[in-house]
Structures are given as structure tokens and as C-alpha cells.
Amino acid sequence: MNRTLLAFLAGSLLLPTVARAQSDDAAYCAALTNTYRRYLGNTAEGKMVPDVSVSIAIDNCQKGNFAEGIPVLEKRLRDGRFTLPKRT
């Protein structure tokens, strides 16, 4: 087989795996974001100052930059002594 065909076949076999991993990361990032916002993101009545690094992490997740967003959200939740959501 020629190299082009091999590259195509390898890409075709990996594509579903990559797409599923990105989908899993997106769902996990959304779960982290929801947990953070529910328990730690309350800025009502001026009680808490918004965490800029978390805002950037959430923005990264929304843009698909999961590798940059997930670790920040995980750390903030662990620092707050929260159990992280299950990762599928």
C-alpha cells in the first residue's frame, strides 16, 4: 500500500476515537463548570470575588481547549474539598 492510503486508513480508524474523547472532555468540562458555578461561583450580594482563572478555564472549555480548562477547574474544586464529577 502506498503511504497516502495508509495515512488515510490510520486517520479513519482514529477519528471516531478522537471525536469520542473530545465529546467526553466536553461533557466532563461542562460537569466541572456546573459544579463550580453551583457551589463556588456565587457572587451574589458581593460575598465572593469572581475567580479570573476559573473564568478563563470555563472560556477555554467552551472553546474546546479542554487541556487548559479542565485542570484549573479540577484544582479549584479539589481546593474547595469537593468530589470531582465522574469522568466517562
C-alpha contacts under 8 A as a table, 3 or more apart, distances in Angstrom:
res1	aa1	res2	aa2	distance
1	M	5	L	6.52
1	M	6	L	6.70
2	N	5	L	5.55
2	N	6	L	6.40
3	R	6	L	5.03
3	R	7	A	6.03
4	T	7	A	5.12
4	T	8	F	6.13
5	L	8	F	5.04
5	L	9	L	6.13
6	L	9	L	5.13
6	L	10	A	6.07
7	A	10	A	5.15
7	A	11	G	6.07
8	F	11	G	5.12
8	F	12	S	6.03
9	L	12	S	5.01
9	L	13	L	6.19
10	A	13	L	5.24
10	A	14	L	6.23
11	G	14	L	5.14
11	G	15	L	5.85
12	S	15	L	5.37
12	S	16	P	7.62
13	L	16	P	6.80
13	L	17	T	7.69
14	L	17	T	5.25
14	L	18	V	6.16
15	L	18	V	5.11
15	L	19	A	6.04
16	P	19	A	5.09
16	P	20	R	6.04
17	T	20	R	5.17
17	T	21	A	6.13
18	V	21	A	5.07
18	V	22	Q	6.18
19	A	22	Q	5.16
19	A	23	S	6.13
20	R	23	S	4.95
20	R	24	D	6.05
21	A	24	D	5.00
21	A	25	D	6.07
22	Q	25	D	4.97
22	Q	26	A	6.04
23	S	26	A	5.03
23	S	27	A	6.22
24	D	27	A	5.17
24	D	28	Y	6.09
24	D	87	R	7.55
24	D	88	T	6.19
25	D	28	Y	5.05
25	D	29	C	5.91
25	D	66	F	6.40
26	A	29	C	5.11
26	A	30	A	6.12
26	A	61	C	6.99
26	A	64	G	7.19
26	A	66	F	7.10
27	A	30	A	5.08
27	A	31	A	6.21
28	Y	31	A	5.03
28	Y	32	L	6.19
28	Y	85	P	7.47
28	Y	86	K	7.67
28	Y	87	R	5.82
28	Y	88	T	7.50
29	C	32	L	5.07
29	C	33	T	6.08
29	C	58	I	7.96
29	C	61	C	6.14
29	C	66	F	6.99
29	C	69	G	7.46
29	C	70	I	5.92
30	A	33	T	5.00
30	A	34	N	6.07
30	A	61	C	7.67
31	A	34	N	5.13
31	A	35	T	6.14
31	A	85	P	6.48
32	L	35	T	5.17
32	L	36	Y	6.08
32	L	70	I	7.65
32	L	73	L	6.31
32	L	74	E	7.04
32	L	84	L	7.21
32	L	85	P	6.65
33	T	36	Y	5.12
33	T	37	R	6.05
33	T	58	I	6.51
33	T	73	L	7.09
34	N	37	R	5.17
34	N	38	R	5.96
35	T	38	R	5.15
35	T	39	Y	6.16
35	T	40	L	7.83
35	T	85	P	7.97
36	Y	39	Y	5.52
36	Y	40	L	5.14
36	Y	41	G	5.82
36	Y	73	L	7.40
36	Y	76	R	7.96
36	Y	77	L	6.59
37	R	40	L	5.66
37	R	41	G	4.15
37	R	42	N	6.65
38	R	41	G	6.26
38	R	42	N	7.13
39	Y	42	N	6.97
40	L	80	G	7.88
41	G	48	M	7.98
41	G	50	P	7.01
42	N	47	K	7.86
42	N	48	M	6.78
43	T	46	G	5.67
43	T	47	K	5.94
43	T	48	M	4.98
43	T	49	V	6.36
43	T	50	P	6.55
44	A	47	K	6.40
44	A	48	M	7.56
46	G	49	V	7.15
50	P	55	S	7.85
51	D	54	V	5.37
51	D	55	S	6.40
52	V	55	S	4.96
52	V	56	I	6.24
53	S	56	I	5.10
53	S	57	A	6.14
53	S	72	V	7.40
54	V	57	A	4.83
54	V	58	I	6.07
54	V	72	V	6.61
54	V	73	L	6.38
54	V	76	R	7.82
55	S	58	I	5.18
55	S	59	D	6.17
56	I	59	D	4.97
56	I	60	N	6.08
56	I	69	G	7.46
57	A	60	N	4.96
57	A	61	C	6.26
57	A	68	E	6.62
57	A	69	G	3.95
57	A	70	I	6.99
57	A	72	V	6.18
57	A	73	L	6.68
58	I	61	C	5.06
58	I	62	Q	6.27
58	I	69	G	6.11
58	I	73	L	7.82
59	D	62	Q	5.06
59	D	63	K	6.25
59	D	69	G	7.61
60	N	63	K	5.06
60	N	64	G	6.23
60	N	65	N	4.82
60	N	66	F	6.48
60	N	68	E	6.48
60	N	69	G	5.21
61	C	64	G	5.07
61	C	65	N	5.31
61	C	66	F	5.04
61	C	68	E	7.70
61	C	69	G	5.28
61	C	70	I	7.23
62	Q	65	N	7.44
65	N	68	E	5.67
65	N	69	G	6.37
66	F	69	G	5.01
66	F	70	I	5.58
67	A	70	I	5.95
67	A	71	P	7.05
68	E	71	P	6.50
68	E	72	V	7.27
69	G	72	V	5.67
69	G	73	L	6.48
70	I	73	L	5.28
70	I	74	E	6.03
71	P	74	E	5.07
71	P	75	K	6.09
72	V	75	K	5.20
72	V	76	R	6.26
73	L	76	R	5.20
73	L	77	L	6.20
74	E	77	L	5.25
74	E	78	R	6.08
74	E	84	L	6.89
75	K	78	R	5.07
75	K	79	D	5.93
76	R	79	D	5.04
76	R	80	G	6.23
77	L	80	G	5.00
77	L	81	R	6.33
77	L	82	F	5.26
77	L	83	T	7.34
77	L	84	L	6.95
78	R	81	R	4.82
78	R	82	F	5.38
78	R	83	T	6.84
78	R	84	L	7.28
79	D	82	F	7.51
